[in-house]
């Protein structure tokens, strides 16, 4: 067995061993296991079956993570993107009035597009051409979007006819528990507790059981049926202009997400080569694309590399054995569905708020001293949550970036791909013929 693992993952070459990789895998899994509960909690708001989405989440996350480990040999774990699942639910199904079956079709087309872009090398070129300010604005904007949804779901923030939104009744049990959850997660993170978000969800769940806000449903059971969401894509709606816009939104967000997350994880683990580029980049970029394709067929939103993988890297994970272990752990959780379905919404909402807050940490890297870079990033940042539309935020950011570079005499410094992307956004997202 040890010889097989050595041939597959080159453990000695990377200065690692099986014990270290096992610990790293357990660490990474503990920090991101919350997605098993949070993702179906978000997507089920569209009318999708919670149990089916949970199974789809587990299977898609396992597939994508195993691909990353076995094919790309990186200790990075993947699961449905926090942000894209919110966009799927609230930006596509709720705001646009599309069915969740249509939204899954958009996810499928986005994944196919990414696979083609990977094969042709265009995705790598787009990754390198996209300005850092827009990547930062997108990530942070999605973070605020996610936090706002968490506040809204537990009525910490409610509608108001004069001010659009206002503070809800914080004495209401679910609102109070959500606030308590945010404080608990913050405290655990301050003490650098591994798996802080997962631990907080479990603590809140325990409080919910003790106070009668939720009920015990058992420990183990056979996995729920995936039939309600399996192969439920509505391909007939593919020519709807709104679906094309949604598909492009998924594509661009996945490109930006991969750019920021992969570079961050590779820097943290010292995996970059002498030219500061990612070795085996096409294989690494294929994991989220193939995982998203698989996930859309099963019934979940697109995949993403998780920054929580940094916890496993810090614990010594250096090879794909770490992510292989994470992928296998995901599969084991299939038989603990009663635990997942009993988690109360105030626990998952608290997690969403804090994940959103953590995503805004990228703002410190925004070039505040360059107005032509800062403003497009800022426009992207505020437009995503205020329009409740990731596509609109990204589109406005690209348009602002291109126009400001043109007006400040820096058009020649701008990649031709920026102008192409800007034109696509003007045509597809703003419905202007070009």
C-alpha positions as CSV (number, residue, x, y, z in Angstrom):
1,X,0.0,0.0,0.0
2,X,2.8,2.4,0.9
3,X,4.5,1.8,-2.5
4,X,1.2,2.5,-4.3
5,X,0.6,5.8,-2.4
6,X,4.2,6.8,-3.1
7,X,3.8,6.2,-6.8
8,X,0.5,8.1,-6.9
9,X,1.4,11.1,-4.8
10,X,5.2,11.3,-4.6
11,X,5.1,11.7,-0.9
12,X,8.9,11.7,-0.3
13,X,9.5,14.2,-3.1
14,X,7.1,16.6,-1.4
15,X,8.6,15.9,2.1
16,X,5.5,14.3,3.5
17,X,4.2,11.0,4.7
18,X,1.0,9.1,5.1
19,X,0.4,10.1,8.7
20,X,0.9,13.8,8.0
21,X,-1.4,13.7,5.0
22,X,-4.1,11.8,7.0
23,X,-4.0,14.5,9.7
24,X,-4.1,17.2,7.1
25,X,-7.1,15.6,5.4
26,X,-9.0,15.3,8.7
27,X,-8.2,19.0,9.4
28,X,-9.4,20.3,6.1
29,X,-12.6,18.2,6.2
30,X,-13.4,19.5,9.7
31,X,-13.1,23.1,8.6
32,X,-15.4,22.7,5.6
33,X,-17.9,20.0,6.6
34,X,-20.5,22.7,7.3
35,X,-21.2,22.9,3.5
36,X,-23.0,19.5,3.8
37,X,-25.7,21.3,5.8
38,X,-25.4,24.9,4.5
39,X,-25.6,24.2,0.8
40,X,-28.9,22.2,0.9
41,X,-30.3,24.8,3.4
42,X,-29.8,27.5,0.8
43,X,-30.8,25.6,-2.3
44,X,-33.9,24.1,-0.7
45,X,-35.3,27.7,-0.6
46,X,-35.9,27.2,-4.4
47,X,-38.2,24.2,-3.7
48,X,-35.5,21.7,-4.2
49,X,-35.6,18.6,-2.0
50,X,-33.2,19.1,1.0
51,X,-32.2,15.5,1.2
52,X,-31.6,15.1,-2.5
53,X,-29.5,18.3,-2.6
54,X,-27.5,17.1,0.4
55,X,-26.6,13.8,-1.4
56,X,-25.8,15.8,-4.5
57,X,-23.6,18.1,-2.5
58,X,-21.7,15.2,-0.9
59,X,-21.2,13.3,-4.2
60,X,-20.2,16.3,-6.2
61,X,-17.8,17.5,-3.5
62,X,-16.3,14.0,-3.2
63,X,-15.9,13.7,-7.0
64,X,-14.2,17.1,-7.5
65,X,-11.9,16.7,-4.5
66,X,-10.9,13.2,-5.5
67,X,-10.1,14.5,-9.0
68,X,-8.0,17.2,-7.5
69,X,-6.1,14.7,-5.4
70,X,-5.7,11.8,-7.9
71,X,-5.2,13.8,-11.1
72,X,-3.6,17.2,-10.1
73,X,-1.9,16.0,-6.9
74,X,-2.7,19.1,-4.8
75,X,-4.1,19.1,-1.3
76,X,-7.0,21.3,-2.2
77,X,-10.6,20.4,-1.4
78,X,-13.7,21.4,-3.4
79,X,-17.4,21.7,-2.7
80,X,-20.4,23.8,-3.9
81,X,-19.4,27.5,-3.9
82,X,-20.7,29.7,-1.1
83,X,-21.8,32.6,-3.1
84,X,-22.8,30.8,-6.2
85,X,-25.3,28.8,-4.3
86,X,-26.8,32.0,-2.9
87,X,-26.8,33.5,-6.4
88,X,-28.5,30.3,-7.8
89,X,-31.2,30.7,-5.2
90,X,-31.8,34.4,-4.7
91,X,-30.3,36.0,-7.8
92,X,-31.6,33.5,-10.4
93,X,-34.6,31.6,-9.1
94,X,-36.1,34.3,-6.8
95,X,-35.1,37.5,-8.6
96,X,-35.4,36.4,-12.2
97,X,-38.3,34.0,-11.6
98,X,-36.6,31.1,-13.4
99,X,-37.2,27.5,-12.2
100,X,-34.4,25.7,-10.3
101,X,-34.4,23.2,-13.2
102,X,-33.5,26.0,-15.5
103,X,-30.9,27.3,-13.1
104,X,-29.3,23.8,-13.1
105,X,-29.2,23.9,-16.9
106,X,-27.3,27.2,-16.7
107,X,-24.8,25.5,-14.3
108,X,-24.4,22.7,-16.8
109,X,-23.7,25.1,-19.7
110,X,-21.3,27.1,-17.5
111,X,-19.4,23.9,-16.7
112,X,-19.2,22.8,-20.3
113,X,-18.0,26.3,-21.2
114,X,-15.2,26.1,-18.6
115,X,-14.2,22.7,-19.8
116,X,-13.8,24.1,-23.3
117,X,-11.9,27.1,-22.0
118,X,-9.6,24.7,-20.1
119,X,-8.9,22.6,-23.1
120,X,-8.1,25.6,-25.3
121,X,-6.1,27.4,-22.7
122,X,-8.4,30.4,-22.8
123,X,-9.4,30.0,-19.2
124,X,-5.7,30.3,-18.1
125,X,-5.4,33.4,-20.3
126,X,-8.6,34.9,-18.8
127,X,-7.3,34.1,-15.4
128,X,-4.1,36.0,-16.0
129,X,-5.8,38.9,-17.8
130,X,-8.5,39.7,-15.3
131,X,-7.4,42.7,-13.1
132,X,-6.9,42.0,-9.4
133,X,-9.2,44.8,-8.5
134,X,-12.2,43.1,-10.1
135,X,-11.3,39.7,-8.6
136,X,-11.1,41.3,-5.2
137,X,-14.3,43.3,-5.7
138,X,-16.2,40.2,-6.9
139,X,-15.1,38.0,-4.0
140,X,-15.8,40.7,-1.4
141,X,-19.1,41.6,-3.0
142,X,-20.2,38.0,-2.9
143,X,-19.2,38.0,0.7
144,X,-21.5,40.9,1.6
145,X,-24.2,39.4,-0.6
146,X,-23.9,36.1,1.4
147,X,-23.9,37.9,4.8
148,X,-27.0,40.0,3.8
149,X,-28.9,36.8,2.9
150,X,-27.9,35.2,6.2
151,X,-29.3,38.3,8.0
152,X,-32.4,38.3,5.9
153,X,-33.2,34.6,6.3
154,X,-33.4,34.9,10.2
155,X,-35.2,38.3,10.0
156,X,-32.3,40.2,11.6
157,X,-32.9,42.5,8.6
158,X,-36.4,43.0,7.3
159,X,-38.1,45.1,4.6
160,X,-39.1,48.7,5.3
161,X,-41.3,50.8,3.0
162,X,-39.3,54.0,3.5
163,X,-35.7,52.8,4.0
164,X,-35.9,49.5,2.0
165,X,-34.5,47.5,4.9
166,X,-34.3,47.9,8.7
167,X,-33.3,46.0,11.8
168,X,-35.6,43.2,12.8
169,X,-36.7,42.1,16.2
170,X,-33.4,40.8,17.8
171,X,-35.4,39.4,20.7
172,X,-37.1,36.8,18.4
173,X,-35.5,33.4,19.2
174,X,-34.1,32.7,15.7
175,X,-32.7,36.2,15.3
176,X,-31.1,36.1,18.8
177,X,-29.6,32.6,18.2
178,X,-28.1,33.8,14.9
179,X,-26.4,36.7,16.6
180,X,-25.2,34.3,19.3
181,X,-23.8,32.1,16.5
182,X,-21.9,35.0,14.9
183,X,-20.3,35.8,18.3
184,X,-19.4,32.1,18.9
185,X,-17.8,31.7,15.5
186,X,-15.9,34.9,15.9
187,X,-14.6,33.9,19.3
188,X,-13.5,30.4,18.1
189,X,-11.8,32.0,15.1
190,X,-10.0,34.4,17.4
191,X,-8.7,31.5,19.4
192,X,-7.7,29.8,16.1
193,X,-9.8,26.8,16.8
194,X,-9.7,24.4,13.8
195,X,-13.2,23.8,12.3
196,X,-14.5,26.8,14.1
197,X,-17.6,27.1,11.9
198,X,-18.5,23.5,12.2
199,X,-18.0,23.6,16.0
200,X,-20.3,26.6,16.2
201,X,-23.0,24.9,14.1
202,X,-22.8,21.9,16.5
203,X,-23.0,24.2,19.6
204,X,-26.0,26.1,18.2
205,X,-27.6,22.8,17.3
206,X,-27.1,21.6,20.9
207,X,-28.7,24.8,22.3
208,X,-31.6,24.4,19.8
209,X,-32.2,20.8,21.1
210,X,-32.0,21.9,24.7
211,X,-34.5,24.8,24.1
212,X,-36.9,23.0,21.8
213,X,-36.1,25.1,18.8
214,X,-35.1,22.0,16.9
215,X,-35.6,18.2,17.4
216,X,-33.4,15.1,17.4
217,X,-34.0,13.0,14.3
218,X,-31.5,10.2,14.9
219,X,-27.8,9.5,14.1
220,X,-27.5,7.3,11.1
221,X,-29.7,6.2,8.2
222,X,-29.6,5.2,4.6
223,X,-28.9,8.2,2.4
224,X,-32.0,10.2,1.2
225,X,-33.1,9.6,-2.4
226,X,-31.4,11.8,-5.0
227,X,-34.3,11.2,-7.4
228,X,-36.0,14.6,-6.9
229,X,-33.1,16.5,-8.4
230,X,-31.2,13.8,-10.4
231,X,-31.1,14.8,-14.2
232,X,-33.7,17.4,-13.6
233,X,-32.2,20.1,-15.8
234,X,-34.4,22.1,-18.1
235,X,-32.4,22.3,-21.3
236,X,-35.4,23.6,-23.3
237,X,-34.9,27.0,-21.7
238,X,-31.4,27.4,-22.9
239,X,-32.1,30.0,-25.5
240,X,-33.8,32.4,-23.0
241,X,-31.5,35.5,-22.9
242,X,-31.7,35.5,-19.1
243,X,-30.3,32.0,-19.1
244,X,-27.4,33.1,-21.3
245,X,-26.7,35.9,-18.9
246,X,-26.8,33.7,-15.9
247,X,-24.5,31.1,-17.5
248,X,-21.9,33.9,-18.2
249,X,-22.2,35.0,-14.6
250,X,-21.4,31.5,-13.4
251,X,-18.5,31.2,-15.8
252,X,-16.9,34.5,-14.8
253,X,-17.4,34.0,-11.1
254,X,-15.8,30.6,-11.3
255,X,-12.9,31.9,-13.2
256,X,-12.3,34.7,-10.7
257,X,-12.8,32.4,-7.8
258,X,-10.2,29.9,-9.1
259,X,-7.8,32.7,-9.8
260,X,-7.9,34.0,-6.3
261,X,-8.2,30.8,-4.4
262,X,-5.7,28.7,-6.3
263,X,-3.1,31.4,-6.2
264,X,-3.7,31.9,-2.5
265,X,-3.4,28.2,-1.7
266,X,-0.4,27.7,-3.9
267,X,1.4,30.6,-2.3
268,X,0.5,29.3,1.2
269,X,1.8,25.9,0.4
270,X,4.8,27.1,-1.6
271,X,3.7,25.2,-4.7
272,X,4.4,28.0,-7.2
273,X,7.3,27.6,-9.7
274,X,10.1,30.0,-10.3
275,X,7.9,32.1,-12.5
276,X,5.3,32.4,-9.8
277,X,3.0,30.2,-11.9
278,X,0.9,27.1,-10.9
279,X,2.4,23.8,-12.0
280,X,-0.2,21.4,-13.5
281,X,-2.5,24.4,-13.7
282,X,-4.9,22.8,-16.4
283,X,-5.4,19.7,-14.2
284,X,-6.1,21.9,-11.2
285,X,-8.5,24.1,-13.1
286,X,-10.3,21.0,-14.5
287,X,-11.4,19.9,-11.0
288,X,-14.1,22.6,-10.5
289,X,-15.2,22.5,-14.1
290,X,-15.8,18.7,-14.1
291,X,-17.1,18.8,-10.6
292,X,-19.6,21.5,-11.6
293,X,-20.7,19.4,-14.6
294,X,-21.2,16.4,-12.4
295,X,-22.9,18.4,-9.7
296,X,-25.4,20.0,-12.1
297,X,-26.6,16.6,-13.3
298,X,-27.0,15.5,-9.6
299,X,-28.7,18.6,-8.5
300,X,-26.4,21.2,-7.0
301,X,-24.8,24.6,-7.8
302,X,-21.2,25.0,-9.2
303,X,-18.1,23.8,-7.4
304,X,-15.2,25.8,-6.0
305,X,-11.8,25.4,-4.4
306,X,-12.1,26.0,-0.7
307,X,-9.8,28.4,1.2
308,X,-10.3,26.1,4.2
309,X,-7.8,23.8,2.4
310,X,-5.2,26.1,3.9
311,X,-5.9,24.6,7.3
312,X,-4.8,21.2,6.0
313,X,-1.7,22.7,4.3
314,X,-0.8,24.3,7.6
315,X,-1.1,20.9,9.2
316,X,1.5,19.5,6.7
317,X,-0.6,18.5,3.7
318,X,1.5,18.7,0.6
319,X,0.1,16.2,-1.9
320,X,-3.2,14.9,-3.4
321,X,-3.4,12.3,-0.6
322,X,-4.8,15.0,1.6
323,X,-7.6,15.8,-0.7
324,X,-8.2,12.1,-1.5
325,X,-8.8,11.6,2.2
326,X,-11.2,14.6,2.3
327,X,-13.1,13.2,-0.7
328,X,-13.5,9.8,1.1
329,X,-14.7,11.5,4.3
330,X,-17.4,13.3,2.3
331,X,-18.7,9.9,1.1
332,X,-18.8,8.5,4.7
333,X,-21.1,11.4,5.7
334,X,-23.8,10.0,3.3
335,X,-24.9,7.7,6.1
336,X,-25.4,10.5,8.7
337,X,-28.2,12.4,7.0
338,X,-30.4,12.6,10.1
339,X,-27.8,14.8,11.7
340,X,-27.7,17.2,8.8
341,X,-31.5,17.6,8.4
342,X,-31.9,18.5,12.1
343,X,-29.5,21.5,11.9
344,X,-31.6,24.6,12.5
345,X,-31.6,27.5,10.1
346,X,-30.2,30.0,12.7
347,X,-27.0,27.9,12.8
348,X,-26.5,27.9,9.0
349,X,-27.4,31.6,8.8
350,X,-24.7,32.4,11.4
351,X,-22.3,30.4,9.3
352,X,-23.3,32.3,6.1
353,X,-22.8,35.7,7.8
354,X,-19.3,34.8,9.1
355,X,-18.2,33.2,5.8
356,X,-19.3,36.4,4.1
357,X,-17.3,38.5,6.5
358,X,-14.2,36.4,5.9
359,X,-14.6,36.7,2.2
360,X,-14.3,40.5,2.5
361,X,-10.8,40.2,3.9
362,X,-9.5,40.5,0.4
363,X,-10.4,44.2,0.4
364,X,-7.1,44.9,2.1
365,X,-5.4,44.0,-1.2
366,X,-7.5,46.5,-3.3
367,X,-5.1,49.2,-4.8
368,X,-6.7,52.1,-2.9
369,X,-4.0,54.5,-4.2
370,X,-4.9,54.0,-7.9
371,X,-8.3,55.5,-8.6
372,X,-8.6,53.8,-12.0
373,X,-8.3,50.4,-10.2
374,X,-10.1,51.2,-6.9
375,X,-13.3,52.5,-8.4
376,X,-14.1,49.5,-10.6
377,X,-13.4,47.2,-7.6
378,X,-15.6,49.3,-5.4
379,X,-18.4,49.4,-8.0
380,X,-18.3,45.6,-8.3
381,X,-18.2,45.3,-4.5
382,X,-21.4,47.4,-3.8
383,X,-23.3,46.5,-7.0
384,X,-23.4,42.7,-6.2
385,X,-25.3,43.0,-2.9
386,X,-27.3,46.1,-3.7
387,X,-28.6,44.8,-7.1
388,X,-28.9,41.3,-5.6
389,X,-27.2,40.2,-8.8
390,X,-23.7,38.9,-9.2
391,X,-23.9,39.3,-12.9
392,X,-24.8,42.9,-12.7
393,X,-22.0,43.6,-10.3
394,X,-19.3,42.0,-12.4
395,X,-20.6,43.6,-15.6
396,X,-20.6,47.1,-14.1
397,X,-17.1,46.5,-12.7
398,X,-15.7,45.5,-16.1
399,X,-17.4,48.4,-17.9
400,X,-16.1,50.9,-15.3
401,X,-12.6,49.4,-15.6
402,X,-12.5,49.6,-19.4
403,X,-13.9,53.1,-19.5
404,X,-11.6,54.5,-16.8
405,X,-8.5,53.0,-18.4
406,X,-9.7,54.6,-21.7
407,X,-10.3,58.0,-20.1
408,X,-7.1,58.0,-18.1
409,X,-4.9,57.2,-21.1
410,X,-4.1,53.7,-20.0
411,X,-6.1,51.8,-22.6
412,X,-2.9,50.3,-24.1
413,X,-2.0,48.8,-20.7
414,X,-5.3,46.9,-20.8
415,X,-5.5,43.4,-22.2
416,X,-7.6,43.0,-25.3
417,X,-9.5,40.3,-23.5
418,X,-10.8,43.0,-21.1
419,X,-12.5,44.7,-24.0
420,X,-13.9,41.5,-25.3
421,X,-15.3,40.6,-21.9
422,X,-16.7,44.1,-21.5
423,X,-18.5,43.9,-24.8
424,X,-19.9,40.5,-23.8
425,X,-21.3,41.9,-20.6
426,X,-22.8,44.9,-22.4
427,X,-24.5,42.6,-24.9
428,X,-25.6,39.8,-22.6
429,X,-26.2,41.4,-19.3
430,X,-27.4,44.8,-20.2
431,X,-29.3,43.6,-23.3
432,X,-27.6,46.0,-25.7
433,X,-27.0,44.8,-29.2
434,X,-23.4,45.0,-30.3
